[in-house]
């Protein structure tokens, strides 16, 4: 059962920081020029990173996708073009503190976010360049990238055409787990109850307990939308500048 039967657009609130103040926003402002055919990509160097820091963004975009299908009328069976990129080797998938054996149950936390079917779980290389290579290959339009995940100064560069093609295909880039975020998504109990049961409870041991504890602590707030994710939106040019060591003639 995908989330179209559980969530609705009124379960989400959007906020942006302007002049040191948070102001109400909406989905289209946070994700400008969004199309239901857009490809969302979450780079998750550790399996749990993206699930902990981008789950509301994924569910918000997913709900918008289903709103579009509902507006067309009739029954539908489809999933959004959302992809998660993981560091996977023969020893398993990277988690904080090591690696975990890989099986279908491993990805339950992500399939519950409607990042599904298994073709959306991309087994990438763990380096910055390795992840960026797969973002390029999968022609991602909206990218969520961990802010601290930056390339080393000396990297074998991509061919010359990679940078301009990334510039043409990427529409929006967000750094998650950011020091100075400027975009927030707030969700209500309907979203978090589902997330707690189907996503957080399936995270690796250790991470799971901390995530559930944090979720329960937020539930004590008097706000109707007490659960918050924050990101920093950067221009595509700024992101590519941060990735400069990966490109030819970066200097």
N, C-alpha and C positions, 0 to 999 in steps of 0.2 A: 504494500500500500504506500504510494508516494504521498508527499506532503500536500498535494492539491486537495486532499480530503480532510486536512487538519488545519491548515493555516490560511489566513486571508490578509489582504494588504493592510487592514486596520490594526493588525498585530504589531506593526512596525512604526517607529517614528524616526525622522532624520533630522540631524542638526549639523550646522557648520559653524566654525569659529571665525568671526569677523571682528577685527579691532578689539581683540581680547574679550569678546563676548560671544556666547553661544546663541545662535539664532535658528529658528525653525526652518527646515528645508523640506525637500521631497525627493523621491527616488530619481526623477529625471534630472534634477540638479546635481545630485551626487553621482549619477551615472549618465552623463550627457550623451545624447545621440544613441541611447541604448536601442538595440534591435533584438528581437527574440532569437535571431540566428547568430548573435554574437557569441564568441567563445571566451568564457571566463577561465582563467588559469590561476591556481594557487600553488606557489612554490613552497614546499614543506620539507626543508632539509631533515627534520626529524618528523616522524610519522604524525605526532600529536600537535606539532606547531600550528599548522593551518586550522585544524579542528578547534583548537583553543582560541585562536585569534581572528578567524574569518567566518565562523559558522553563521553569524547573523547576516553578514553580507551575502553569503551564498544562498541562504534561505530567503532573503529579501528579493534577490534577483530571480530565484526559482518561483516565488509567489507571483512576481510580475509576469514571468513567462506563462504560468498557468492562467493568470487573469486574461492574457491575450488569447489563449486557446478557448477559455470559457466564453469569451466575447464572440467567438466565431459560431458558437452554438453546437449542439450535438455532443456525442461522446468522443473522447480522445484517449489515446495512449501514447505518451511521448515524455521525454525527459530533456531538460535544457542541456546546452552544449557546455558543460562544466567539467573541468579537468583538474586533477591533483597530481603534482609531480613529486615523486619520492626518491630518496637515495636507497637504491636496492642493489645488493650484490649477492653472490652465491651464499653468503653467510646470513642473509636475511635483510630486513628493512631497518633502517637507522631509527633508533629511538634515543632519547636522552639517557646516557649511561650505557649504551651498547647497541646491540642489534637483536631483533626478535624474529623467530622463525616465521616464514611467510606461508599463510594459507588463506582460504576465502574468509574465514571468520575474522582475520586480522583487520579487514577493511570494513567491518560492520559500522564503525563510527562514522565512516565517510559515506557509505551507501545510505545511511539514515538522513544525510543532508541532501539526498537526491543527486549525489555525484555517483552516477550509476548509468549503465552497467560497468562490468569490470574493464571494458575498453577505455573507460575514463580515468583509470588508475595507472598513471604512466610511470614505468620503471626507468628512472633517469640516472644520471651520474651525479655524485654528491657534491662536486665542485660548483663554484659559481658559473664558470663557463659551461660545465656539463648541463646544469639546469637551464641556462639561457639557450643552449643549443636546442633543447627540447621545446622550450617556449617558442622558438623560431620555427621549428619543424611542425608544430601543431597550430601555427598561425593564430596565436592568442590575440584577442582584441582588448580585453580588460584583465589586467594582471595585478595580483596581490603577491607582494614580495617582502620577506623579512628585512627590516631596515638595516640590521647589523650584518647582513649577508652580502659582503662586498668582495670584489676580486682582488687578488694579490697584484702587486705592481708588475710582476713579470709573468705573463700568460701568453701562450702561443695563440696568436690572433686568429679570428675567423677570416674566411675569404672576404674580399672587399664588398661584396654585395649584401652581406648579412645585415649590416647596420642600416642602410637605407630601406631595406625591406621591413625590418622591425619598425622603423619610423613610420612606414606607410600603413602597417597593419595594426599596431597598438593604438588604441583610442584613449584609454585611461590607465593610469598606474597608481597603485596605492601601496605605501609601505605600512606593514602591520608591525605590532609591538614597537611602535614608534615613540621616540622621546618627546616629541612635540606634535601630537596629533591635531588635526583641524577638521576632521569629519567624525561624526558619531552616529551609530545606529542603536536605538533603544528598542527593546522588545518587552512584551508582557508575559504573564504567566503561561498563556497558551503556547507560546513558542518555547519558553524555557522548560516547561514540563515535558514537552516532547524531546527537547535536546537532552535534558537530564536522563530520561529513561532510555533513549535510543542511541545517543551519541556519547555523552560523557561517561556513561556506565561501561562503555566498551573500549575506553582508552587503556593504554598499558598500566599495569599495576604501579602504584606510586603516584603517577600523574593523575590517574583516575580519582583517587581519594581527595587530592588537593583541589581538583576541578569541581567535584561535587560539593565539597565543603564551601568553596567560594560562592558557588551558585546558591546554596542554601542561605548563606550569610546575606546575600543581596536580596533574597526574598523577604527579609524582614523590613525592607524599606516601605514607606507609606506611598511611594509613587506607584502609579499604575503601570509604568514602564521602567522597572528598576534594574534591568539587566542591560549592560552597555558594552559595546565594542567601539574601539577608537582606531583611526588610521590617519596617515598623513598622505594627502594626495599630492603627487608631483607631476609635472609635465612630462610628456614622453621624451622631450629633448633633455630634461634634467636627469631622467632615469638613464638614458643612453650615455650621458656624460659620466654618470657614476660607474657605468660599465665600461668606460673608455679603454682600460687595459685589454679588454677582450677583442678590440677592433684594430684593424690595420691603420697605421698613421694616426694613432691616438694622440700623439704629441702635437 
